[in-house]
Amino acid sequence: MLEWQWIWSFALLPLPLLVWWLLKPTVSKSEAALRVPFIQDLPQPANLEAKRSWRWLAKLCAVIAWCALIAGLARPVMVGELVQLPVSGRNLMLAVDLSLSMQEADYQLGNRNVDRLTATKYVAGEFIERREGDRIGLILFGDQAYLQAPLTFDRKTVRRLLDESALGLAGRNTAIGDAIGLALKRLNEQPDSEHILVLMTDGENTAGAVSVDDAAQMAAKNGLKIYTVGIGSEHQSNRGGFFAPQRSGLDEATLIRIADMTNGQYFRASDTDTFLEIYNELDRLEPIERNQQQWRPRTDLFYWPLALALLLGMLSILIREKSE
């Protein structure tokens, strides 16, 4: 559909006629005039008719050039069909535990046993892919919490960064309070959106500068909703060696308290199937908002009439020179 941005510009079309009428020469009635009644009988130049035709052609080109110039000034725009944009106002941050207790291979993926982090990557990656329209961020935490991916619509990059994470990358312990604090800091940079944190951990809070209760209270006060996911079994780890975690017990009471304080919900991921059900439930609890905005593609066309005006203007000048 063709639209004109400055349609009032067409009011300038009669401007040349107005200028011609105001500036045309006038003859006073008192002035004498030479009348030659037999002017038609005088010999006429051979090419007079041809010159008149060229002059009329020059005038026609000038008129069309002026009309094209006004059309370009009116700014024509071609507007396309209505397009629905999938947009959501949510900011969703994932916080993933990378402490060494996540190395326990107590999950099954396909026909093989995998460690807790591998299972988390697989299921959380599928969840990220489905969150079209949400801004997704990623926090990795161990002894400290690190922002691995800021809030972005680029879900593929967030999933790739999650897949590239490794056990022990952020330390051997678990700083849950720091992870909540960092998520709150980053999410508050977008004050007009709904804020959600999905916290995934398999242990207790054993490190960090911020206590879990203080972090949860700050989150509740600032409207951050936290869904906590407890990963793995509750048994004590028997792994030895210097890099082995001292304990891998799951502090469900703390995770439940965090969820209750922030109006969220706690889930227990005891196996891969339960893990998948958790993310399906999260999709249900936090549905993706679609088609909230509409947009029409627009293409400017003003350069076409302007080019025509320039071409015909130059042609009119050349024809006038030829007819002289």
N, C-alpha and C positions, 0 to 999 in steps of 0.2 A: 504494500500500500504506500502510495506517494504522499508525503506530507511536506508542508512549507513551514520552516522555522520562523522566518520573518516575512509573513505574507503581506504586511503593510507596505513592503517595498514596491509592490505593483502600483501604488498610488503615484509613483514617480514616472510612470509610462508617458503621460501627456506633457511632461516637462519640456521637451524640445519644441512642441507646438506652441506652448506658452511663451517660451523665449523668442521664437520666430515672430509671434504676434506682437510682442512688446517692442522688438527691435526692428521691425520691417520699416523701410523708408516710406515717408509720406510726402505728397506733393500738395503745396498750397494752391488754393483756388485762384489766387491773384497772379500766380506765375503763368507765363505764356508757354504754350506748347506748340511744337511743330507738327502739323498734321500732314501726312502724305497719303492722300486717298488712293493713289495708284500703286501702293507699296507691293501689292501682290503681283503687279505686272513687271516689277523689276527682276532682273536675273538673280537667282539664288545660287549660293555655293553648292557644288556637286555633293559634298559630304555632309551637308547640314543635317539631313535626316539621320544619318548614321551617328553623328555626334549627339543628337537628341536622344537616340536610343541608348547610347552608352551612359549619358547623364542620368536617364531614368533607372538604368540598371545600378548605377552607383548609389542613387538615392534609396533604391530598394534594399541593397546590401547594408546601407547605413541604418535603415529602419529595423531590419532583422537583427543587426548587431546590437542596437540599443535594447530591443526586446530581450535578447539573450543575456545581455549584461544585467538587466533588471531581474531576470529569472535566476541568474546565479546569485545576485544579491539577496534574493528571497530565501536562499539556503534550502534547496530541495533535499529531502532525506527519504530513502526507501526503508520502510519499517517492515520487518519480517513477522512471521507467525509467533504467537505467544509461547514462551518457553518457561516451564516450571523448574525452579531451582530447589534441589534438596538441601535445605539449610536447617541447622539446629543451633540453639543457643547454648548447648552443653559444652562444658570443658571437662574432659574425662582424663584423669591421671591414673596410670598403673604404677604401683610400687612393688617391685619384685625382690625377694630375699635372695642374696647370693652368698650367704654364709655357708661354711663348709658342711653343715648338717644337711644341706640340700643335695649332697652327693649320694645319699642312701638310695639304692636301687630297689624301692618297694612299690614301683608302679609297673604296669604292663601296657605296652603300646604295640598293638599287633600281636605277634607271637614272641616277643622278647621283653625281658625286663629292662627298664630304663630308670635312671635316677630321677629325683623329684624335679630338678631344674629342667631336664629334657621334657618331661611331661607338662610342666608349666608352660614352656615355650610353645609346645605344640597346640595346647588348648587355648592359651592366651592369644596366640597368633591368629587363630581362627576367629576369635572374638574381635580382635582389632580390625580384621578385614570386613566384618559386618557392620562396623560403626560408621557407615557413610553419612557425612553431614556433621559429625562431631569432631571437635578438636581433640586430638589424642596426644598425651605426653607420657614420658617414661622415666621413672626413677629407679635406680638400682641401689640397694643398701646392704651393708655388712657392718663393719665397725663404724662407718659413717654412711651418709646418704649422698648420692650424686645424681644430678640431673643429666640423664643420658640423651633425652630428646625433649625439647620444649614443646609447648602446645602447637599443634600443626594439623592441617587437613591431609597431610601426606602420610597416609596410613602405611604405605609400602616401606617408607624409610623407617618408621617406628618399628615395624615388624622386623626389618633387617637388623636394626640395632639390638632388638631383643634377642634375635637368633645369634648374634655375635657375642653376647654376654657369656662370661665364664665363671665357674665356681671360684670363690676366693678373690675375685677381682676387686671387691670393695672391702675385703677383710674377712676374718674367720668368725666374728661374732655377729650379733643381730641388734641393730639400732632402730627399733620400731618408732620410738618417739621422734628421732631426727627425721625419719622418712615422712612422718605426718607433718612435721613442721616445715620441711622443704616443700612438700606438696601444697600446703596452705599458702606459703609465700608466693609460689609461682601462679597458683590459681587466682589469688587476689589481684594479680596484675590485670585480670579481665573482670572488673567489678560488676558488669551488667549481665553476666551469664550464670547459669546454674552450674555449681561445682560438685564434682563427684570424684572420689578416690576409691580405687579397688586395691586393697592391701593384701598381698599374698606372702605368707610366711609359714615356716614350719617349726618355729622355736619361740623362746621367750625373749623378752627385751633384756639383753645382757651387755649393751654398750650404748654409747651416745651421750650427748650433753643435755638432752631434754627428756624428762620422764614421760611415760605413756599417758598418764592421767592429765598432766598439764597440757600436753599436745592435743589430747582429745577435747579438753575443755575449750582450748582456743579454737579448734575446728568447729565445735558446736556453736560457739559465740559468733563465728564468722559465716555460718551457714554452709559449711562443708559437710556433705553427706559421705560417710565412709562405709563401704561394704568390705568386710574382712573375710578372708579365705584361709582356713587352716589346712595346711598341706601335710600329708604323710601320717605315720603312726605316732603313738604316744610313748613307745618304748624307748628306753635309754640306749644310746649307741654304744656298741662294743668295739668300734674301730680303734686301732691303736695308732701310734706314730705321732710325730711332732705336730703335723698339720691337722690331726683329727679334732673335731669339735668336742668340747667337754661334755655337752649334753644336747640332745635333740628333742627333748620333751616339748609337747605342744601346750602352750598356756591358753587353753580355750576360754577360761574365765575372763582373761584380759581382753581377748579378741571380741568376745560377746559384749563386754562392757564398753569397748570402743564403739561398736556398732550401735548399741542402745543409746549412748550419749549423743551421737551425731544423727540419730534418726535413720540409721542404715540397717544392715542385716548381716548376720554371721552365717557362713556356709562352711561345712566340713567336707574337704575333698579327700575321701578315704581311698578312692581308686579313680582310674581314668574315666570310667563311665559317669561317676558322680561329678567329676570335674566338668565334663561336658554339660551335664544337667545344670550345674551352677551357672555357667555362662548363658545358657538358654533362659534361666530364671532372671538373670541380670538384664537380658534383652527385654523380658516381659516387664520387669520393674522400672526400667529406664528405656521406654520405647523411643525409637529414632523418629524425630519430627521431620516430615517430608513436605515438600511443596508449600513452604511458608512464604516464599517470595516468587514473584513473576517477573519476567524480563523479555523484552522484544529486541532482537538484533537490529541495529540501525547502520545504514551505509550512506555516507555523504555522497551527493551527486553534483554539487555546485560547480566542480571543476569542468564538467562537460559543457554547460552553457557559457561559462567564462571563456573556455577555449574557442567555442564557436564565435563568440563576440569578437575576440581578438583576431581570428582568421577573417571574418567578414569585414571588420574595420580596416584591416590592411588591404583587402581586396577592393573596398570602396575607394580608398586613396589612390590605388594604382589605376583604377578605371577612370577616375576624374583626371588624372594626369594624361591618360591616353586620349581623352575626349577634348582636351584643350587645343 
